[in-house]
Each structure stands twice: as structure tokens, then as C-alpha cells.
Amino acid sequence: MSITAKLKTILTMGVGVTKGFTELDVADDPIAFFGKWFEDARSSGMLHPEAMAVATATKDGTPSSRMMLLKGFGPDGFLFYTNYGSRKASELDENPRASLTFYWAVLERQVRIEGRVTRQTTDESRAYFRTRPRGSQIGAWASEQSSPLASRDELIARVKEYEAKFANHEVPLPPFWGGYRLTPRRMEFWQGRLNRLHDRLVYRRQESGWEVTRVAP
């Protein structure tokens, strides 16, 4: 991390912890608000500011969560990609709702996002897949995500198989791999404060727009 980035991190954290949210900080659009915080996290120099916990649940409510990387966001929602044969994908087929949690410890900030999840179109997934490093593209074909492996050698053999198969041309999008978009219905912004008297703002989507409420820590 550069000296400039370190100084910015210290300043950003100091302002948040000592001043928290003023009423002027409360934005009408929580996704734009998220964008500002995300840029602060990126500028701080921390490793993987895009890392997030993705929580899903089965039809009967049994939860599971895992760390993933955010691959894009905007007015339509938040994007992530996976194998459609994975546990998370199976749970999303049964129960198309999920939550995302970002925690940027150095900034004493947390964002929680809840909403419905839909698959992206094949064209959208293909466009993203083409931006991935070739090794990651091969890995997507080789890994039958969440399926049992006899040994790591079995996985490496599959990698070599697909490296040979696609040796002389572009790696195509696997038919079992693609993106999801979470459309938020609720977003919560948490700013750490002294004495654990943290600031929390909750946004809930209404027909007329977003309703924002300050809640106790």
C-alpha cells in the first residue's frame, strides 16, 4: 500500500469512527451510496475489497454461506458468477433469495444486502466469461463444483484434458456456468463508532422509491 493510500485509509476511518453518519450523508439511492463506500475501500489499498459473504438457503430454510467476489453492480443489482451445479446454485433454484455481506475492517464499515436472485442471460454470462484469464476459463470447465473428488490428481487431469481440448482456439462458455444478479430489497450500512455506539442506516425498497431508517446498534 502506498503512503498516500495509507493516509487516505487513516483519514477515512477517522472521519467515520468519530463523526459517523450526519443527516447530510444520507443518500436517496443506496446503490450509489454503496458505490461511494466501495470506492473508499478500493482506494484504501486493502486486499480484495470486492470480497463478500454470499448466504443462501434451501427451500426448508437451512442456510449456508461462502466468500465470493463481487463482479459488478449498478441500478439493476449486484453480480456474481458460479457453476450451476454448485450447492449455492442448487439452493438458489429452490429458494431464489440471498444476502450479501461486505466487511471492510480497516474502514470500520459493513454493508448487508438482501433480495431476490435471477440468472443472467447466456449472452451476459458469455461476455463476462471472455474477460476471465484463460486459466480461470479452463478451471471453470475442469471443476465440477461441489462434486466429490477421489484426489487432487483427478482435478489436475481434468485441467490437462481441457487445456488440450481448447489448445488451438478460444475457450467457450461452459453451458453449466454463468452469472446471477441480486436485486436488492433491503440494504443496511453500518459504520463503526466509539464505545460500540455504531451508526446503522437501513434502506427498504418501496413502490415509490427507497425508505431509509436509522436504527439502534
Beta strands, then each sheet from edge to edge (+ up, - down):
strand 1: 51-57
strand 2: 63-69
strand 3: 72-74
strand 4: 77-83
strand 5: 97-104
strand 6: 109-119
strand 7: 177-191
strand 8: 199-206
strand 9: 209-215
sheet 1: 2+ 1- 5+ 6- 7+ 4- 3+
sheet 2: 2+ 1- 5+ 6- 7+ 8- 9+
end
